[in-house]
Amino acid sequence: MDDDKLPPVWHKVQILSGLAASVLVPLSIGMVRQGINAKGYSPAPLPEATQQEPQQDPGVELVATFEGSRSAGDGKIYSYNDGLGNQIIGYGHLIQPHEQQSGTITIDGEAVPFAIGISAAQAKALLDQDLKPIRQEVDKLVAVELTNNQRAALASFMYNVGPQTFAESTLLKKLNAGEYDAVPAELMKFIRAGAEELPGLVTRRKAEIELWHKPDAPAPGKHSALCGRKICSSR
């Protein structure tokens, strides 16, 4: 399958994502935390188990930036028709038939009525929930070690172009052959809807490449030693 020719449905998704991305600036990912000790001494460190806080996938903020959401003056986020007959809510969540029938979406185990709108926090939680199977698919298809940031960058890419396109891409073939340096150039092949280059997709691909290059710890289940922007396998 030609990398530059995406399935028709994903052409539409790219157009929608591209329009959102063309007016949004990528959010900086992560927070710098600084400890302040007013008394001039360092307290004993907490046990390792309590020092570590849950980390949000950096891909959540990245995808949220480019997918965008529709909020009203009351601060809530409402569903809308994407122009293709699909009802969307939050950051690209396609409302499923069973959700339409029940009038609720399950978010973090709770049935949330969506006709009255959902909160910004619920929209982010829903996106993280929707990205979970995408991350699992990345783990399934990629045979080499990845950092959390590399995994998140690929999840954003797959969320945009679709699992089949990712699975059949030259990008995946080269990555699984250990050609980490080839990934950025391969990502930049996916900046068009048909023959038209979309500025929003160019911006999104560049943001994914920036995240790909950002040093980070190995992703869960991946054991490797980091060497600059590359991964040196520990095996």
Buried (B, 14 or more C-beta within 10 A) or exposed (E): EEBEEBEEEBBBBBBBBBBBBBEBEBEEBEEEEEEEEEEEEEEEEEEEEEEEEEEEBBBBBBBBBBBBBBBEEEEBBBBEEBEEEEBBBBBBBEBEEEBEEEEBBEBEEEEBEBEEBBBBEBBBBBBBBBBEEBBEBBBEBBEBBBBBBBBBBBBBBBBBBBBEBBEBBBBBEBBEEBBBEBBBEBBBBBBBBEEEEBEBBBBBBBBBBBBBBBEBEBBEEBEBEBEEEEBEEEE
